[in-house]
Amino acid sequence: MEEHDLILLESAITAIEEASHAVAREVERDRLGETALSRLSTVEAELRRSRLTLEKIIQEETG
């Protein structure tokens, strides 16, 4: 894997982490209805899975 690709993957991980934190902050505010909270929880879980997948790819590619 080229260094440029690695940097892009790491940037994607950072963006996912920021999005995940934003979702968590919204949940903590406790201003949303149950349906919205459920949807946000699903989004947060998908973001975590995406981050873990990208981290696994980086580990595999960098040895």
C-alpha positions as CSV (number, residue, x, y, z in Angstrom):
1,M,0.0,0.0,0.0
2,E,1.3,3.4,-0.9
3,E,1.9,6.0,1.8
4,H,-0.7,8.3,0.1
5,D,-3.4,5.5,0.5
6,L,-2.4,5.0,4.1
7,I,-2.8,8.7,4.8
8,L,-6.3,8.7,3.2
9,L,-7.4,5.7,5.3
10,E,-6.1,7.3,8.5
11,S,-8.0,10.5,7.5
12,A,-11.1,8.5,7.0
13,I,-10.7,6.9,10.4
14,T,-10.4,10.4,12.0
15,A,-13.5,11.6,10.2
16,I,-15.4,8.5,11.4
17,E,-14.3,9.1,15.0
18,E,-15.4,12.8,14.8
19,A,-18.8,11.7,13.4
20,S,-19.1,9.1,16.1
21,H,-18.4,11.6,18.8
22,A,-20.9,14.0,17.3
23,V,-23.5,11.3,17.4
24,A,-22.7,10.5,21.0
25,R,-23.0,14.1,22.0
26,E,-26.5,14.3,20.4
27,V,-27.5,11.2,22.3
28,E,-26.2,12.7,25.6
29,R,-28.2,15.9,25.1
30,D,-31.3,13.7,25.5
31,R,-33.5,16.1,23.5
32,L,-34.5,13.5,20.8
33,G,-37.4,11.1,20.7
34,E,-37.0,7.4,21.1
35,T,-37.1,6.7,17.4
36,A,-34.4,9.3,16.6
37,L,-32.2,7.9,19.4
38,S,-32.6,4.4,18.0
39,R,-31.6,5.6,14.6
40,L,-28.6,7.4,16.0
41,S,-27.5,4.3,17.9
42,T,-27.6,2.4,14.6
43,V,-25.5,5.1,12.9
44,E,-23.0,5.0,15.8
45,A,-22.7,1.3,15.5
46,E,-22.2,1.5,11.8
47,L,-19.5,4.1,12.2
48,R,-17.7,1.9,14.8
49,R,-17.8,-1.1,12.4
50,S,-16.5,1.1,9.6
51,R,-13.6,2.4,11.8
52,L,-12.7,-1.2,12.9
53,T,-12.7,-2.4,9.3
54,L,-10.4,0.5,8.2
55,E,-8.1,-0.2,11.1
56,K,-7.9,-3.9,10.2
57,I,-7.1,-3.0,6.6
58,I,-4.3,-0.7,7.7
59,Q,-2.9,-3.4,10.0
60,E,-3.0,-6.0,7.2
61,E,-1.3,-3.7,4.8
62,T,1.4,-2.4,7.1
63,G,2.3,-5.7,8.6
